[in-house]
Amino acid sequence: MVEEKQPRFDAPIPGMSLTHELGARPWQQPAQFSTVEEVIDHYTSRMMENDEFSDQLVDVMEMGIPLTTIANTMQLAGVMEGKHSVDTGLLALPVIIETMMLIGDAADVKYNTGMDNAPSSSRETLAKRNVERLFQEHMNSKEDVKKDKEIDMDVIKRC
């Protein structure tokens, strides 16, 4: 059975995201917290004082989601809400991750920090394999050149 292509009338109009006035979005306003210390205080107090947040964080840790991913998501949401700028959020990330680790240790939860060296070691082996492959190709091309020279010498001798 062949479905007919129907036009989508519920799709956004091209350029629709550009129709709001400048400054109408939270991230287009001055940030609520302008220093790294204020951003750190905001997140650490929120994590340490709110038991519901701590419980949910422990649940997410138990799922194996990296703490770096959780922290980055939190700070990105803060940027979108106009709480702080991108740069102050990024500078606060190490403290946010350490606070999460403290909560995980207090709850005796095994967590994934997301800062393991596994990706870099796999990159190293990938790079090593590529270098070895290129070396083999180079050596094979040298052998091909040597064979071509021998063939050329045979042709010259015949003439």
BANUTOR-921706 format. One record per residue (C-alpha): residue number from 1; residue in one letter; x, z, y. Coordinates in nm, 2 decimals. Layout:
# residues N
r pos NUM code a xx X zz Z yy Y
...
END
This chain:
# residues 159
r pos 1 code m xx 0.00 zz 0.00 yy 0.00
r pos 2 code v xx 0.15 zz -0.11 yy 0.33
r pos 3 code e xx 0.10 zz 0.11 yy 0.63
r pos 4 code e xx 0.05 zz -0.05 yy 0.97
r pos 5 code k xx 0.28 zz 0.05 yy 1.25
r pos 6 code q xx 0.07 zz 0.24 yy 1.50
r pos 7 code p xx 0.19 zz 0.31 yy 1.85
r pos 8 code r xx 0.28 zz 0.67 yy 1.92
r pos 9 code f xx 0.09 zz 0.79 yy 2.21
r pos 10 code d xx 0.20 zz 1.15 yy 2.18
r pos 11 code a xx 0.57 zz 1.07 yy 2.24
r pos 12 code p xx 0.73 zz 1.18 yy 2.57
r pos 13 code i xx 0.75 zz 0.92 yy 2.85
r pos 14 code p xx 1.11 zz 0.80 yy 2.91
r pos 15 code g xx 1.26 zz 1.00 yy 3.20
r pos 16 code m xx 1.00 zz 1.27 yy 3.16
r pos 17 code s xx 1.27 zz 1.54 yy 3.14
r pos 18 code l xx 1.39 zz 1.43 yy 3.49
r pos 19 code t xx 1.05 zz 1.49 yy 3.65
r pos 20 code h xx 1.09 zz 1.86 yy 3.73
r pos 21 code e xx 1.22 zz 1.96 yy 4.07
r pos 22 code l xx 1.58 zz 2.06 yy 4.10
r pos 23 code g xx 1.60 zz 2.44 yy 4.05
r pos 24 code a xx 1.27 zz 2.46 yy 3.85
r pos 25 code r xx 1.46 zz 2.55 yy 3.53
r pos 26 code p xx 1.61 zz 2.89 yy 3.47
r pos 27 code w xx 1.96 zz 2.75 yy 3.41
r pos 28 code q xx 1.94 zz 2.58 yy 3.75
r pos 29 code q xx 1.92 zz 2.91 yy 3.93
r pos 30 code p xx 2.20 zz 3.16 yy 4.00
r pos 31 code a xx 2.26 zz 3.36 yy 3.68
r pos 32 code q xx 2.13 zz 3.72 yy 3.65
r pos 33 code f xx 2.47 zz 3.84 yy 3.53
r pos 34 code s xx 2.77 zz 3.69 yy 3.71
r pos 35 code t xx 3.06 zz 3.87 yy 3.55
r pos 36 code v xx 3.19 zz 3.89 yy 3.20
r pos 37 code e xx 3.15 zz 4.27 yy 3.20
r pos 38 code e xx 2.78 zz 4.24 yy 3.29
r pos 39 code v xx 2.72 zz 3.99 yy 3.02
r pos 40 code i xx 2.90 zz 4.21 yy 2.76
r pos 41 code d xx 2.70 zz 4.52 yy 2.87
r pos 42 code h xx 2.38 zz 4.32 yy 2.84
r pos 43 code y xx 2.45 zz 4.21 yy 2.48
r pos 44 code t xx 2.61 zz 4.53 yy 2.35
r pos 45 code s xx 2.33 zz 4.75 yy 2.49
r pos 46 code r xx 2.07 zz 4.51 yy 2.35
r pos 47 code m xx 2.23 zz 4.52 yy 2.01
r pos 48 code m xx 2.31 zz 4.89 yy 1.99
r pos 49 code e xx 2.00 zz 5.04 yy 2.14
r pos 50 code n xx 1.73 zz 4.82 yy 1.98
r pos 51 code d xx 1.68 zz 4.92 yy 1.62
r pos 52 code e xx 1.46 zz 4.63 yy 1.54
r pos 53 code f xx 1.73 zz 4.39 yy 1.66
r pos 54 code s xx 1.99 zz 4.57 yy 1.45
r pos 55 code d xx 1.76 zz 4.55 yy 1.14
r pos 56 code q xx 1.71 zz 4.18 yy 1.19
r pos 57 code l xx 2.08 zz 4.12 yy 1.24
r pos 58 code v xx 2.16 zz 4.30 yy 0.92
r pos 59 code d xx 1.90 zz 4.09 yy 0.74
r pos 60 code v xx 2.06 zz 3.77 yy 0.88
r pos 61 code m xx 2.41 zz 3.90 yy 0.78
r pos 62 code e xx 2.30 zz 3.95 yy 0.43
r pos 63 code m xx 2.19 zz 3.59 yy 0.42
r pos 64 code g xx 2.55 zz 3.49 yy 0.47
r pos 65 code i xx 2.51 zz 3.32 yy 0.81
r pos 66 code p xx 2.84 zz 3.34 yy 1.00
r pos 67 code l xx 2.86 zz 3.59 yy 1.29
r pos 68 code t xx 3.01 zz 3.32 yy 1.51
r pos 69 code t xx 2.70 zz 3.11 yy 1.46
r pos 70 code i xx 2.47 zz 3.40 yy 1.54
r pos 71 code a xx 2.67 zz 3.50 yy 1.85
r pos 72 code n xx 2.69 zz 3.15 yy 1.98
r pos 73 code t xx 2.32 zz 3.11 yy 1.94
r pos 74 code m xx 2.25 zz 3.43 yy 2.13
r pos 75 code q xx 2.47 zz 3.34 yy 2.42
r pos 76 code l xx 2.33 zz 2.99 yy 2.44
r pos 77 code a xx 1.98 zz 3.13 yy 2.46
r pos 78 code g xx 2.10 zz 3.36 yy 2.74
r pos 79 code v xx 2.23 zz 3.05 yy 2.93
r pos 80 code m xx 1.90 zz 2.88 yy 2.88
r pos 81 code e xx 1.71 zz 3.18 yy 3.00
r pos 82 code g xx 1.93 zz 3.20 yy 3.31
r pos 83 code k xx 2.08 zz 3.54 yy 3.21
r pos 84 code h xx 2.44 zz 3.41 yy 3.26
r pos 85 code s xx 2.65 zz 3.10 yy 3.29
r pos 86 code v xx 2.81 zz 2.91 yy 3.00
r pos 87 code d xx 3.16 zz 3.03 yy 3.08
r pos 88 code t xx 3.08 zz 3.40 yy 3.10
r pos 89 code g xx 2.89 zz 3.37 yy 2.78
r pos 90 code l xx 3.18 zz 3.21 yy 2.60
r pos 91 code l xx 3.42 zz 3.47 yy 2.73
r pos 92 code a xx 3.19 zz 3.74 yy 2.60
r pos 93 code l xx 3.17 zz 3.59 yy 2.25
r pos 94 code p xx 3.46 zz 3.79 yy 2.09
r pos 95 code v xx 3.30 zz 4.12 yy 2.20
r pos 96 code i xx 2.96 zz 4.02 yy 2.08
r pos 97 code i xx 3.11 zz 3.93 yy 1.74
r pos 98 code e xx 3.30 zz 4.26 yy 1.72
r pos 99 code t xx 2.98 zz 4.45 yy 1.80
r pos 100 code m xx 2.80 zz 4.26 yy 1.52
r pos 101 code m xx 3.08 zz 4.35 yy 1.29
r pos 102 code l xx 3.05 zz 4.72 yy 1.39
r pos 103 code i xx 2.67 zz 4.70 yy 1.31
r pos 104 code g xx 2.74 zz 4.53 yy 0.98
r pos 105 code d xx 3.01 zz 4.79 yy 0.89
r pos 106 code a xx 2.77 zz 5.08 yy 0.98
r pos 107 code a xx 2.50 zz 4.93 yy 0.76
r pos 108 code d xx 2.76 zz 4.87 yy 0.48
r pos 109 code v xx 2.68 zz 4.50 yy 0.46
r pos 110 code k xx 2.92 zz 4.23 yy 0.35
r pos 111 code y xx 2.92 zz 3.97 yy 0.62
r pos 112 code n xx 3.08 zz 3.63 yy 0.70
r pos 113 code t xx 3.26 zz 3.63 yy 1.03
r pos 114 code g xx 3.29 zz 3.25 yy 1.04
r pos 115 code m xx 3.66 zz 3.28 yy 1.14
r pos 116 code d xx 3.81 zz 3.22 yy 0.80
r pos 117 code n xx 4.09 zz 2.98 yy 0.75
r pos 118 code a xx 3.91 zz 2.78 yy 0.49
r pos 119 code p xx 3.83 zz 2.48 yy 0.71
r pos 120 code s xx 4.19 zz 2.46 yy 0.84
r pos 121 code s xx 4.33 zz 2.47 yy 0.49
r pos 122 code s xx 4.10 zz 2.20 yy 0.38
r pos 123 code r xx 4.21 zz 2.00 yy 0.68
r pos 124 code e xx 4.57 zz 2.06 yy 0.58
r pos 125 code t xx 4.51 zz 1.93 yy 0.23
r pos 126 code l xx 4.32 zz 1.63 yy 0.37
r pos 127 code a xx 4.61 zz 1.55 yy 0.60
r pos 128 code k xx 4.86 zz 1.60 yy 0.32
r pos 129 code r xx 4.66 zz 1.35 yy 0.10
r pos 130 code n xx 4.65 zz 1.10 yy 0.38
r pos 131 code v xx 5.02 zz 1.12 yy 0.44
r pos 132 code e xx 5.09 zz 1.08 yy 0.07
r pos 133 code r xx 4.85 zz 0.78 yy 0.06
r pos 134 code l xx 5.02 zz 0.62 yy 0.36
r pos 135 code f xx 5.37 zz 0.68 yy 0.21
r pos 136 code q xx 5.26 zz 0.52 yy -0.12
r pos 137 code e xx 5.12 zz 0.22 yy 0.07
r pos 138 code h xx 5.44 zz 0.19 yy 0.26
r pos 139 code m xx 5.65 zz 0.21 yy -0.06
r pos 140 code n xx 5.42 zz -0.05 yy -0.22
r pos 141 code s xx 5.46 zz -0.28 yy 0.08
r pos 142 code k xx 5.84 zz -0.25 yy 0.05
r pos 143 code e xx 5.82 zz -0.35 yy -0.32
r pos 144 code d xx 5.60 zz -0.64 yy -0.22
r pos 145 code v xx 5.85 zz -0.76 yy 0.04
r pos 146 code k xx 6.13 zz -0.73 yy -0.22
r pos 147 code k xx 5.93 zz -0.94 yy -0.47
r pos 148 code d xx 5.86 zz -1.19 yy -0.19
r pos 149 code k xx 6.24 zz -1.22 yy -0.12
r pos 150 code e xx 6.31 zz -1.27 yy -0.49
r pos 151 code i xx 6.05 zz -1.55 yy -0.51
r pos 152 code d xx 6.19 zz -1.71 yy -0.19
r pos 153 code m xx 6.54 zz -1.70 yy -0.35
r pos 154 code d xx 6.41 zz -1.87 yy -0.66
r pos 155 code v xx 6.25 zz -2.14 yy -0.45
r pos 156 code i xx 6.57 zz -2.20 yy -0.26
r pos 157 code k xx 6.78 zz -2.22 yy -0.58
r pos 158 code r xx 6.54 zz -2.49 yy -0.71
r pos 159 code c xx 6.58 zz -2.71 yy -0.41
END
